[in-house]
Amino acid sequence: MKQFRSLFFVIFLISVCAVDSNAQKGFKKYRYYSIGGCLNAMNYVGDLDPGPSFLSPSIKFTRYNFGITGLYRWKPRVSLRGTFSYGRIKGADSESADYQEKNVTRLYRNLSFRNQIYEFKVDMVIDLFENSRRYTKRPDYTPYMFIGLAYFHHNPQAQNANGDWVNLKDLHTEGQGLPGGPKNYSRNQLAVPLGVGVRYKLSKQWDLAFEVGWRFTLTDYLDDVGGKYYDKQSLTDHFGDQSRIMSDRSYEAYTSNPELAANADNHFAPGTSVQTYPGHTPGNDGWTGINVYGQAGQQRGDLKGRRDVYIITGFHLTYIFPGKVVCPKFR
Protein backbone atom coordinates (compact mmCIF):
# COMPACT_ATOMS: atom_id res chain seq x y z
CA MET A 1 0.00 0.00 0.00
CA LYS A 2 2.98 2.33 0.48
CA GLN A 3 3.81 1.91 -3.21
CA PHE A 4 0.20 2.79 -4.06
CA ARG A 5 0.32 6.02 -2.02
CA SER A 6 3.61 7.05 -3.60
CA LEU A 7 2.35 6.41 -7.14
CA PHE A 8 -0.89 8.24 -6.36
CA PHE A 9 1.09 11.27 -5.21
CA VAL A 10 3.32 11.28 -8.30
CA ILE A 11 0.33 11.10 -10.67
CA PHE A 12 -1.41 13.84 -8.72
CA LEU A 13 1.57 16.16 -9.14
CA ILE A 14 1.83 15.39 -12.85
CA SER A 15 -1.87 16.05 -13.33
CA VAL A 16 -1.61 19.43 -11.61
CA CYS A 17 1.32 20.40 -13.83
CA ALA A 18 -0.52 19.16 -16.91
CA VAL A 19 -3.64 21.20 -16.17
CA ASP A 20 -1.72 24.37 -15.31
CA SER A 21 0.59 24.29 -18.34
CA ASN A 22 0.81 27.47 -20.41
CA ALA A 23 0.04 25.36 -23.47
CA GLN A 24 -3.63 25.28 -22.38
CA LYS A 25 -4.16 28.75 -23.84
CA GLY A 26 -6.19 28.64 -27.04
CA PHE A 27 -6.71 24.87 -26.91
CA LYS A 28 -10.48 25.07 -26.52
CA LYS A 29 -11.07 25.09 -30.28
CA TYR A 30 -9.07 21.83 -30.63
CA ARG A 31 -11.01 19.75 -28.11
CA TYR A 32 -12.57 16.54 -29.39
CA TYR A 33 -14.46 13.36 -28.42
CA SER A 34 -13.65 9.73 -29.08
CA ILE A 35 -15.40 6.43 -28.44
CA GLY A 36 -14.19 2.85 -28.53
CA GLY A 37 -14.10 -0.68 -27.21
CA CYS A 38 -11.85 -2.60 -24.81
CA LEU A 39 -10.72 -6.23 -24.86
CA ASN A 40 -8.91 -7.16 -21.65
CA ALA A 41 -7.65 -9.81 -19.29
CA MET A 42 -8.66 -9.70 -15.62
CA ASN A 43 -6.83 -10.83 -12.48
CA TYR A 44 -7.19 -10.39 -8.77
CA VAL A 45 -5.02 -10.32 -5.65
CA GLY A 46 -6.58 -11.35 -2.37
CA ASP A 47 -6.92 -14.17 0.14
CA LEU A 48 -7.28 -16.91 -2.49
CA ASP A 49 -4.45 -15.75 -4.74
CA PRO A 50 -0.86 -16.66 -3.80
CA GLY A 51 0.65 -13.59 -5.47
CA PRO A 52 2.92 -11.74 -3.02
CA SER A 53 1.64 -8.29 -4.03
CA PHE A 54 -0.73 -6.45 -6.33
CA LEU A 55 2.12 -6.19 -8.85
CA SER A 56 2.35 -9.96 -9.31
CA PRO A 57 -1.03 -11.75 -9.41
CA SER A 58 -1.34 -15.40 -10.32
CA ILE A 59 -1.56 -15.69 -14.11
CA LYS A 60 -3.33 -19.07 -13.97
CA PHE A 61 -6.52 -17.38 -12.75
CA THR A 62 -6.66 -14.87 -15.63
CA ARG A 63 -10.17 -14.33 -16.95
CA TYR A 64 -11.79 -12.17 -19.64
CA ASN A 65 -13.00 -8.57 -19.48
CA PHE A 66 -14.49 -6.29 -22.13
CA GLY A 67 -16.10 -2.88 -22.23
CA ILE A 68 -16.90 0.37 -24.00
CA THR A 69 -15.23 3.71 -23.38
CA GLY A 70 -15.71 7.37 -24.23
CA LEU A 71 -13.09 10.09 -23.99
CA TYR A 72 -13.10 13.88 -24.07
CA ARG A 73 -9.82 15.61 -24.92
CA TRP A 74 -9.90 18.52 -22.47
CA LYS A 75 -6.33 19.82 -22.40
CA PRO A 76 -3.16 19.23 -24.46
CA ARG A 77 -2.07 16.53 -22.00
CA VAL A 78 -5.33 15.70 -20.23
CA SER A 79 -8.43 13.74 -21.24
CA LEU A 80 -11.51 12.87 -19.22
CA ARG A 81 -12.72 9.32 -19.73
CA GLY A 82 -15.67 7.16 -18.81
CA THR A 83 -15.70 3.35 -19.18
CA PHE A 84 -18.21 0.60 -18.56
CA SER A 85 -16.83 -2.94 -18.41
CA TYR A 86 -17.76 -6.48 -17.45
CA GLY A 87 -15.46 -9.30 -16.46
CA ARG A 88 -14.69 -12.18 -14.12
CA ILE A 89 -12.10 -13.01 -11.50
CA LYS A 90 -11.36 -16.35 -9.89
CA GLY A 91 -9.31 -17.94 -7.11
CA ALA A 92 -8.96 -21.45 -5.67
CA ASP A 93 -6.79 -22.91 -2.93
CA SER A 94 -6.69 -26.26 -4.72
CA GLU A 95 -4.97 -24.66 -7.72
CA SER A 96 -2.70 -22.16 -5.98
CA ALA A 97 -0.42 -24.38 -3.85
CA ASP A 98 0.94 -27.88 -3.36
CA TYR A 99 1.82 -29.80 -0.23
CA GLN A 100 5.53 -29.16 -0.64
CA GLU A 101 5.21 -25.37 -0.59
CA LYS A 102 5.20 -23.03 2.38
CA ASN A 103 1.55 -22.16 1.70
CA VAL A 104 0.44 -25.77 1.96
CA THR A 105 -2.24 -24.70 4.42
CA ARG A 106 -4.16 -23.26 1.46
CA LEU A 107 -4.74 -26.78 0.17
CA TYR A 108 -6.26 -27.92 3.43
CA ARG A 109 -8.39 -24.77 3.70
CA ASN A 110 -9.75 -25.65 0.22
CA LEU A 111 -11.77 -22.49 -0.45
CA SER A 112 -12.58 -21.21 -3.93
CA PHE A 113 -14.67 -18.57 -5.66
CA ARG A 114 -15.55 -16.80 -8.87
CA ASN A 115 -16.89 -13.27 -9.15
CA GLN A 116 -18.59 -11.36 -11.93
CA ILE A 117 -17.78 -7.65 -11.84
CA TYR A 118 -19.71 -4.86 -13.55
CA GLU A 119 -17.73 -1.64 -13.37
CA PHE A 120 -18.30 1.98 -14.30
CA LYS A 121 -15.35 4.29 -13.86
CA VAL A 122 -14.42 7.87 -14.62
CA ASP A 123 -10.78 8.86 -14.73
CA MET A 124 -8.28 11.48 -15.80
CA VAL A 125 -5.84 10.36 -18.50
CA ILE A 126 -2.54 12.27 -18.44
CA ASP A 127 -0.31 12.04 -21.53
CA LEU A 128 3.45 12.26 -21.30
CA PHE A 129 3.62 14.09 -24.65
CA GLU A 130 1.27 17.00 -25.16
CA ASN A 131 -0.50 18.07 -28.33
CA SER A 132 -1.69 21.67 -28.31
CA ARG A 133 -2.92 21.55 -31.91
CA ARG A 134 -5.64 19.65 -33.81
CA TYR A 135 -6.10 15.94 -33.19
CA THR A 136 -4.57 15.17 -36.58
CA LYS A 137 -1.27 16.57 -35.30
CA ARG A 138 -1.18 14.36 -32.20
CA PRO A 139 2.03 12.36 -31.56
CA ASP A 140 2.38 8.97 -33.26
CA TYR A 141 2.60 7.40 -29.81
CA THR A 142 2.54 8.57 -26.22
CA PRO A 143 2.81 6.90 -22.81
CA TYR A 144 0.13 7.94 -20.32
CA MET A 145 -1.09 7.48 -16.77
CA PHE A 146 -4.59 7.56 -15.35
CA ILE A 147 -6.34 7.89 -12.01
CA GLY A 148 -10.01 8.13 -11.13
CA LEU A 149 -12.94 6.61 -9.28
CA ALA A 150 -14.85 3.38 -10.02
CA TYR A 151 -18.21 2.05 -8.89
CA PHE A 152 -18.69 -1.69 -9.31
CA HIS A 153 -21.18 -4.45 -8.59
CA HIS A 154 -19.87 -7.89 -7.67
CA ASN A 155 -21.27 -11.21 -6.51
CA PRO A 156 -18.83 -13.85 -5.17
CA GLN A 157 -19.93 -17.44 -5.82
CA ALA A 158 -18.60 -20.92 -5.15
CA GLN A 159 -19.47 -24.38 -6.43
CA ASN A 160 -20.98 -26.74 -3.88
CA ALA A 161 -20.57 -30.52 -3.75
CA ASN A 162 -23.42 -30.94 -6.25
CA GLY A 163 -21.71 -28.70 -8.79
CA ASP A 164 -24.18 -25.83 -8.33
CA TRP A 165 -22.97 -22.23 -8.05
CA VAL A 166 -24.21 -20.53 -4.90
CA ASN A 167 -24.09 -16.86 -3.87
CA LEU A 168 -21.69 -16.67 -0.94
CA LYS A 169 -22.85 -13.32 0.41
CA ASP A 170 -26.29 -14.80 1.13
CA LEU A 171 -24.65 -17.50 3.26
CA HIS A 172 -22.71 -15.11 5.58
CA THR A 173 -19.85 -17.63 5.69
CA GLU A 174 -17.86 -15.63 8.27
CA GLY A 175 -20.88 -14.62 10.31
CA GLN A 176 -21.18 -11.23 8.64
CA GLY A 177 -23.79 -9.20 10.45
CA LEU A 178 -24.05 -11.62 13.40
CA PRO A 179 -22.91 -10.81 16.97
CA GLY A 180 -19.13 -10.91 17.14
CA GLY A 181 -18.82 -11.26 13.37
CA PRO A 182 -17.61 -8.69 10.82
CA LYS A 183 -19.87 -6.09 9.30
CA ASN A 184 -21.90 -7.42 6.40
CA TYR A 185 -20.42 -6.33 3.08
CA SER A 186 -22.25 -4.84 0.11
CA ARG A 187 -22.32 -6.10 -3.47
CA ASN A 188 -21.90 -2.48 -4.58
CA GLN A 189 -18.49 -1.00 -3.89
CA LEU A 190 -16.07 1.80 -4.75
CA ALA A 191 -12.50 1.47 -6.00
CA VAL A 192 -9.64 3.72 -7.03
CA PRO A 193 -8.45 2.94 -10.59
CA LEU A 194 -4.77 3.65 -11.12
CA GLY A 195 -2.64 2.64 -14.07
CA VAL A 196 -0.36 3.26 -17.03
CA GLY A 197 -0.52 2.69 -20.76
CA VAL A 198 0.78 3.62 -24.18
CA ARG A 199 -1.30 4.90 -27.08
CA TYR A 200 -0.41 4.50 -30.78
CA LYS A 201 -1.84 6.51 -33.68
CA LEU A 202 -3.14 4.01 -36.23
CA SER A 203 -4.52 6.63 -38.60
CA LYS A 204 -5.89 10.13 -38.62
CA GLN A 205 -8.96 9.12 -36.57
CA TRP A 206 -8.05 5.78 -34.97
CA ASP A 207 -5.96 5.09 -31.84
CA LEU A 208 -4.86 1.78 -30.35
CA ALA A 209 -3.78 1.70 -26.72
CA PHE A 210 -2.44 -0.94 -24.37
CA GLU A 211 -2.82 -0.35 -20.65
CA VAL A 212 -2.74 -2.02 -17.27
CA GLY A 213 -4.87 -0.70 -14.44
CA TRP A 214 -5.21 -1.64 -10.79
CA ARG A 215 -8.49 -1.25 -8.90
CA PHE A 216 -7.78 -0.67 -5.22
CA THR A 217 -11.09 -1.59 -3.64
CA LEU A 218 -12.53 -0.74 -0.24
CA THR A 219 -13.58 -4.32 0.48
CA ASP A 220 -11.83 -7.52 1.54
CA TYR A 221 -14.66 -9.70 0.30
CA LEU A 222 -14.28 -9.99 -3.47
CA ASP A 223 -13.52 -13.63 -2.64
CA ASP A 224 -15.86 -13.84 0.39
CA VAL A 225 -12.80 -14.51 2.58
CA GLY A 226 -11.59 -11.87 4.98
CA GLY A 227 -11.15 -12.87 8.60
CA LYS A 228 -12.02 -15.69 10.98
CA TYR A 229 -14.24 -18.76 11.06
CA TYR A 230 -17.58 -18.27 12.75
CA ASP A 231 -19.37 -20.77 14.96
CA LYS A 232 -20.88 -23.49 12.77
CA GLN A 233 -23.95 -23.95 14.93
CA SER A 234 -24.79 -20.25 14.68
CA LEU A 235 -24.33 -20.30 10.92
CA THR A 236 -26.65 -23.29 10.67
CA ASP A 237 -29.28 -21.73 12.92
CA HIS A 238 -29.34 -18.44 11.04
CA PHE A 239 -28.63 -19.37 7.42
CA GLY A 240 -28.99 -23.14 7.08
CA ASP A 241 -26.74 -26.12 6.36
CA GLN A 242 -25.32 -24.60 3.16
CA SER A 243 -23.77 -21.73 5.11
CA ARG A 244 -21.93 -24.12 7.44
CA ILE A 245 -20.71 -26.35 4.63
CA MET A 246 -19.43 -23.51 2.42
CA SER A 247 -17.70 -21.85 5.36
CA ASP A 248 -15.32 -24.75 6.02
CA ARG A 249 -14.37 -27.07 3.16
CA SER A 250 -11.22 -28.56 4.65
CA TYR A 251 -12.68 -32.03 5.14
CA GLU A 252 -13.59 -32.18 1.44
CA ALA A 253 -9.92 -31.67 0.57
CA TYR A 254 -8.90 -34.36 3.07
CA THR A 255 -11.29 -36.98 1.70
CA SER A 256 -10.87 -36.20 -2.01
CA ASN A 257 -7.06 -36.01 -2.07
CA PRO A 258 -5.23 -39.09 -0.73
CA GLU A 259 -1.92 -37.23 -0.89
CA LEU A 260 -3.20 -34.55 1.45
CA ALA A 261 -4.57 -37.15 3.86
CA ALA A 262 -1.27 -39.05 3.84
CA ASN A 263 0.72 -35.91 4.65
CA ALA A 264 -1.67 -34.31 7.13
CA ASP A 265 0.27 -35.50 10.18
CA ASN A 266 3.38 -33.81 8.79
CA HIS A 267 1.66 -30.48 9.06
CA PHE A 268 -0.57 -30.95 12.10
CA ALA A 269 -0.17 -32.64 15.44
CA PRO A 270 -0.54 -36.46 15.06
CA GLY A 271 -3.99 -37.68 15.90
CA THR A 272 -5.64 -34.28 15.59
CA SER A 273 -5.72 -33.89 11.83
CA VAL A 274 -9.48 -34.47 11.62
CA GLN A 275 -11.89 -33.06 14.18
CA THR A 276 -15.66 -33.30 14.40
CA TYR A 277 -17.93 -30.96 16.31
CA PRO A 278 -19.26 -32.59 19.50
CA GLY A 279 -22.63 -34.26 19.01
CA HIS A 280 -22.10 -34.90 15.29
CA THR A 281 -20.86 -37.89 13.36
CA PRO A 282 -17.84 -37.59 11.04
CA GLY A 283 -18.80 -36.82 7.47
CA ASN A 284 -18.48 -34.49 4.54
CA ASP A 285 -21.34 -32.31 5.77
CA GLY A 286 -19.50 -29.30 7.19
CA TRP A 287 -19.37 -30.53 10.76
CA THR A 288 -15.96 -32.12 10.26
CA GLY A 289 -12.74 -30.24 9.47
CA ILE A 290 -8.97 -30.55 9.58
CA ASN A 291 -7.38 -29.48 12.85
CA VAL A 292 -8.22 -25.80 13.50
CA TYR A 293 -10.12 -25.27 10.25
CA GLY A 294 -13.72 -24.35 10.90
CA GLN A 295 -13.24 -23.74 14.61
CA ALA A 296 -14.84 -20.48 15.73
CA GLY A 297 -12.30 -17.67 16.09
CA GLN A 298 -9.53 -19.37 14.10
CA GLN A 299 -7.99 -17.66 11.09
CA ARG A 300 -9.82 -18.10 7.80
CA GLY A 301 -8.34 -15.26 5.74
CA ASP A 302 -5.82 -12.44 5.95
CA LEU A 303 -6.08 -10.79 9.36
CA LYS A 304 -3.96 -7.75 8.43
CA GLY A 305 -6.91 -5.86 6.99
CA ARG A 306 -5.54 -5.67 3.45
CA ARG A 307 -8.19 -4.93 0.85
CA ASP A 308 -8.66 -6.97 -2.33
CA VAL A 309 -7.37 -5.67 -5.65
CA TYR A 310 -8.44 -6.54 -9.17
CA ILE A 311 -6.43 -5.78 -12.28
CA ILE A 312 -7.55 -5.10 -15.85
CA THR A 313 -4.99 -5.37 -18.65
CA GLY A 314 -5.65 -5.06 -22.36
CA PHE A 315 -6.26 -3.12 -25.55
CA HIS A 316 -8.43 -0.08 -26.29
CA LEU A 317 -9.40 0.77 -29.87
CA THR A 318 -10.91 4.26 -30.18
CA TYR A 319 -12.34 6.39 -32.96
CA ILE A 320 -11.93 10.17 -32.88
CA PHE A 321 -14.90 12.27 -33.97
CA PRO A 322 -13.65 15.12 -36.13
CA GLY A 323 -13.79 18.38 -34.27
CA LYS A 324 -15.43 21.52 -35.51
CA VAL A 325 -13.49 23.02 -38.38
CA VAL A 326 -12.57 26.63 -37.63
CA CYS A 327 -12.29 28.65 -40.84
CA PRO A 328 -10.13 31.75 -41.02
CA LYS A 329 -11.88 35.10 -41.12
CA PHE A 330 -11.20 37.31 -44.13
CA ARG A 331 -11.52 41.03 -43.81
C-alpha atoms as one frame of an Amber mdcrd trajectory, in Angstrom:
protein
   0.000   0.000   0.000   2.978   2.330   0.481   3.812   1.910  -3.214   0.203
   2.794  -4.060   0.315   6.017  -2.021   3.614   7.050  -3.595   2.346   6.406
  -7.143  -0.891   8.240  -6.362   1.094  11.273  -5.207   3.318  11.279  -8.302
   0.333  11.096 -10.668  -1.413  13.843  -8.723   1.574  16.165  -9.141   1.833
  15.393 -12.846  -1.875  16.053 -13.333  -1.610  19.432 -11.609   1.320  20.396
 -13.829  -0.519  19.161 -16.911  -3.638  21.196 -16.174  -1.717  24.370 -15.306
   0.588  24.294 -18.336   0.808  27.469 -20.414   0.036  25.357 -23.469  -3.635
  25.277 -22.383  -4.163  28.750 -23.841  -6.187  28.642 -27.036  -6.710  24.866
 -26.914 -10.484  25.072 -26.518 -11.068  25.089 -30.281  -9.074  21.829 -30.625
 -11.014  19.748 -28.110 -12.568  16.540 -29.395 -14.456  13.365 -28.425 -13.652
   9.729 -29.076 -15.403   6.427 -28.444 -14.188   2.846 -28.525 -14.103  -0.679
 -27.207 -11.845  -2.597 -24.812 -10.721  -6.227 -24.859  -8.914  -7.158 -21.647
  -7.645  -9.812 -19.290  -8.657  -9.705 -15.622  -6.830 -10.835 -12.478  -7.190
 -10.388  -8.765  -5.018 -10.325  -5.654  -6.579 -11.352  -2.367  -6.924 -14.168
   0.142  -7.276 -16.912  -2.489  -4.448 -15.749  -4.737  -0.859 -16.660  -3.797
   0.653 -13.588  -5.474   2.923 -11.743  -3.017   1.643  -8.295  -4.028  -0.728
  -6.449  -6.334   2.117  -6.189  -8.846   2.347  -9.965  -9.315  -1.028 -11.746
  -9.406  -1.341 -15.397 -10.322  -1.560 -15.687 -14.110  -3.333 -19.071 -13.974
  -6.520 -17.380 -12.753  -6.662 -14.869 -15.628 -10.174 -14.327 -16.953 -11.794
 -12.172 -19.640 -13.003  -8.568 -19.483 -14.491  -6.292 -22.129 -16.095  -2.878
 -22.227 -16.902   0.375 -24.000 -15.232   3.713 -23.383 -15.715   7.369 -24.227
 -13.094  10.090 -23.987 -13.102  13.877 -24.067  -9.816  15.611 -24.922  -9.898
  18.518 -22.472  -6.330  19.824 -22.402  -3.158  19.232 -24.465  -2.066  16.532
 -22.005  -5.328  15.702 -20.225  -8.425  13.736 -21.242 -11.512  12.872 -19.217
 -12.721   9.316 -19.730 -15.675   7.157 -18.814 -15.697   3.348 -19.181 -18.208
   0.597 -18.565 -16.825  -2.945 -18.406 -17.761  -6.482 -17.447 -15.457  -9.304
 -16.463 -14.686 -12.179 -14.118 -12.097 -13.013 -11.497 -11.359 -16.346  -9.889
  -9.313 -17.940  -7.112  -8.956 -21.451  -5.674  -6.794 -22.913  -2.927  -6.691
 -26.263  -4.715  -4.971 -24.660  -7.720  -2.696 -22.165  -5.983  -0.417 -24.377
  -3.854   0.938 -27.879  -3.363   1.816 -29.800  -0.229   5.534 -29.162  -0.636
   5.210 -25.370  -0.589   5.202 -23.031   2.384   1.553 -22.155   1.700   0.440
 -25.770   1.959  -2.242 -24.703   4.423  -4.164 -23.257   1.462  -4.736 -26.781
   0.166  -6.259 -27.916   3.433  -8.386 -24.774   3.698  -9.754 -25.649   0.224
 -11.775 -22.494  -0.449 -12.578 -21.215  -3.931 -14.671 -18.574  -5.663 -15.546
 -16.802  -8.871 -16.891 -13.269  -9.146 -18.588 -11.357 -11.931 -17.780  -7.651
 -11.840 -19.710  -4.856 -13.550 -17.732  -1.643 -13.375 -18.302   1.981 -14.304
 -15.347   4.290 -13.865 -14.419   7.870 -14.619 -10.780   8.865 -14.730  -8.283
  11.483 -15.805  -5.842  10.365 -18.496  -2.542  12.267 -18.438  -0.312  12.038
 -21.525   3.452  12.261 -21.303   3.624  14.094 -24.648   1.266  17.004 -25.157
  -0.498  18.068 -28.327  -1.691  21.671 -28.305  -2.925  21.548 -31.909  -5.643
  19.653 -33.810  -6.097  15.935 -33.186  -4.571  15.174 -36.582  -1.269  16.572
 -35.299  -1.182  14.363 -32.199   2.034  12.359 -31.562   2.375   8.974 -33.263
   2.604   7.396 -29.810   2.543   8.566 -26.224   2.809   6.901 -22.806   0.135
   7.942 -20.322  -1.087   7.477 -16.775  -4.593   7.561 -15.347  -6.337   7.887
 -12.005 -10.015   8.129 -11.127 -12.937   6.606  -9.281 -14.847   3.375 -10.016
 -18.214   2.052  -8.887 -18.687  -1.686  -9.309 -21.181  -4.445  -8.592 -19.871
  -7.889  -7.673 -21.267 -11.211  -6.509 -18.832 -13.853  -5.171 -19.930 -17.444
  -5.824 -18.604 -20.923  -5.155 -19.468 -24.383  -6.429 -20.981 -26.741  -3.883
 -20.570 -30.520  -3.747 -23.418 -30.940  -6.255 -21.714 -28.699  -8.788 -24.179
 -25.828  -8.335 -22.966 -22.230  -8.054 -24.214 -20.526  -4.897 -24.086 -16.864
  -3.872 -21.691 -16.672  -0.943 -22.850 -13.321   0.409 -26.289 -14.798   1.127
 -24.646 -17.496   3.261 -22.713 -15.114   5.579 -19.855 -17.632   5.695 -17.859
 -15.631   8.270 -20.882 -14.617  10.311 -21.180 -11.234   8.636 -23.795  -9.201
  10.448 -24.051 -11.616  13.400 -22.912 -10.805  16.970 -19.128 -10.913  17.135
 -18.815 -11.261  13.373 -17.614  -8.692  10.817 -19.868  -6.085   9.302 -21.904
  -7.422   6.396 -20.423  -6.329   3.076 -22.253  -4.843   0.110 -22.317  -6.104
  -3.466 -21.905  -2.484  -4.578 -18.485  -0.996  -3.893 -16.068   1.796  -4.752
 -12.503   1.468  -5.997  -9.636   3.720  -7.027  -8.446   2.941 -10.588  -4.771
   3.654 -11.125  -2.639   2.636 -14.074  -0.357   3.261 -17.030  -0.520   2.689
 -20.756   0.782   3.621 -24.175  -1.300   4.905 -27.085  -0.415   4.496 -30.781
  -1.835   6.508 -33.679  -3.136   4.011 -36.227  -4.515   6.626 -38.596  -5.895
  10.133 -38.619  -8.964   9.125 -36.571  -8.050   5.778 -34.966  -5.961   5.094
 -31.843  -4.863   1.779 -30.350  -3.776   1.701 -26.715  -2.436  -0.942 -24.375
  -2.816  -0.346 -20.653  -2.736  -2.015 -17.265  -4.866  -0.697 -14.438  -5.209
  -1.635 -10.792  -8.488  -1.250  -8.897  -7.781  -0.674  -5.224 -11.088  -1.593
  -3.638 -12.527  -0.740  -0.241 -13.579  -4.324   0.477 -11.826  -7.517   1.541
 -14.662  -9.701   0.295 -14.283  -9.987  -3.471 -13.517 -13.634  -2.638 -15.858
 -13.838   0.388 -12.803 -14.507   2.581 -11.593 -11.871   4.980 -11.153 -12.869
   8.596 -12.020 -15.691  10.980 -14.236 -18.762  11.063 -17.582 -18.274  12.755
 -19.370 -20.775  14.962 -20.881 -23.487  12.770 -23.954 -23.950  14.933 -24.793
 -20.251  14.684 -24.326 -20.301  10.919 -26.645 -23.294  10.668 -29.281 -21.729
  12.922 -29.344 -18.436  11.035 -28.631 -19.373   7.422 -28.994 -23.145   7.081
 -26.744 -26.120   6.357 -25.316 -24.605   3.165 -23.770 -21.734   5.107 -21.929
 -24.124   7.445 -20.711 -26.352   4.626 -19.428 -23.511   2.422 -17.701 -21.847
   5.360 -15.317 -24.749   6.021 -14.370 -27.074   3.162 -11.219 -28.555   4.653
 -12.685 -32.026   5.136 -13.590 -32.179   1.440  -9.922 -31.667   0.575  -8.896
 -34.363   3.066 -11.292 -36.977   1.703 -10.871 -36.202  -2.009  -7.062 -36.008
  -2.066  -5.229 -39.090  -0.733  -1.917 -37.229  -0.891  -3.201 -34.551   1.454
  -4.566 -37.146   3.858  -1.270 -39.047   3.844   0.717 -35.912   4.647  -1.671
 -34.309   7.125   0.270 -35.500  10.176   3.383 -33.813   8.791   1.657 -30.477
   9.063  -0.574 -30.953  12.096  -0.168 -32.640  15.445  -0.540 -36.456  15.065
  -3.991 -37.683  15.901  -5.637 -34.275  15.587  -5.719 -33.887  11.827  -9.476
 -34.468  11.618 -11.894 -33.063  14.180 -15.664 -33.302  14.400 -17.933 -30.963
  16.309 -19.262 -32.592  19.496 -22.627 -34.261  19.011 -22.097 -34.896  15.290
 -20.855 -37.885  13.358 -17.837 -37.594  11.037 -18.795 -36.823   7.470 -18.478
 -34.490   4.543 -21.340 -32.307   5.771 -19.497 -29.304   7.186 -19.371 -30.526
  10.764 -15.960 -32.120  10.264 -12.737 -30.243   9.466  -8.973 -30.551   9.584
  -7.376 -29.484  12.853  -8.221 -25.800  13.497 -10.120 -25.267  10.253 -13.722
 -24.351  10.903 -13.242 -23.743  14.611 -14.843 -20.480  15.734 -12.297 -17.672
  16.090  -9.531 -19.373  14.101  -7.991 -17.664  11.093  -9.816 -18.104   7.796
  -8.343 -15.255   5.740  -5.820 -12.444   5.951  -6.082 -10.793   9.362  -3.964
  -7.751   8.434  -6.908  -5.864   6.990  -5.536  -5.670   3.451  -8.185  -4.929
   0.851  -8.656  -6.971  -2.325  -7.375  -5.669  -5.653  -8.436  -6.538  -9.173
  -6.429  -5.778 -12.283  -7.555  -5.100 -15.849  -4.985  -5.375 -18.653  -5.651
  -5.065 -22.357  -6.258  -3.122 -25.552  -8.428  -0.080 -26.294  -9.396   0.770
 -29.871 -10.911   4.255 -30.183 -12.339   6.386 -32.961 -11.935  10.171 -32.878
 -14.898  12.266 -33.966 -13.646  15.122 -36.126 -13.788  18.382 -34.267 -15.428
  21.523 -35.513 -13.491  23.023 -38.381 -12.567  26.632 -37.635 -12.290  28.649
 -40.839 -10.131  31.747 -41.019 -11.879  35.099 -41.120 -11.201  37.313 -44.131
 -11.517  41.034 -43.813
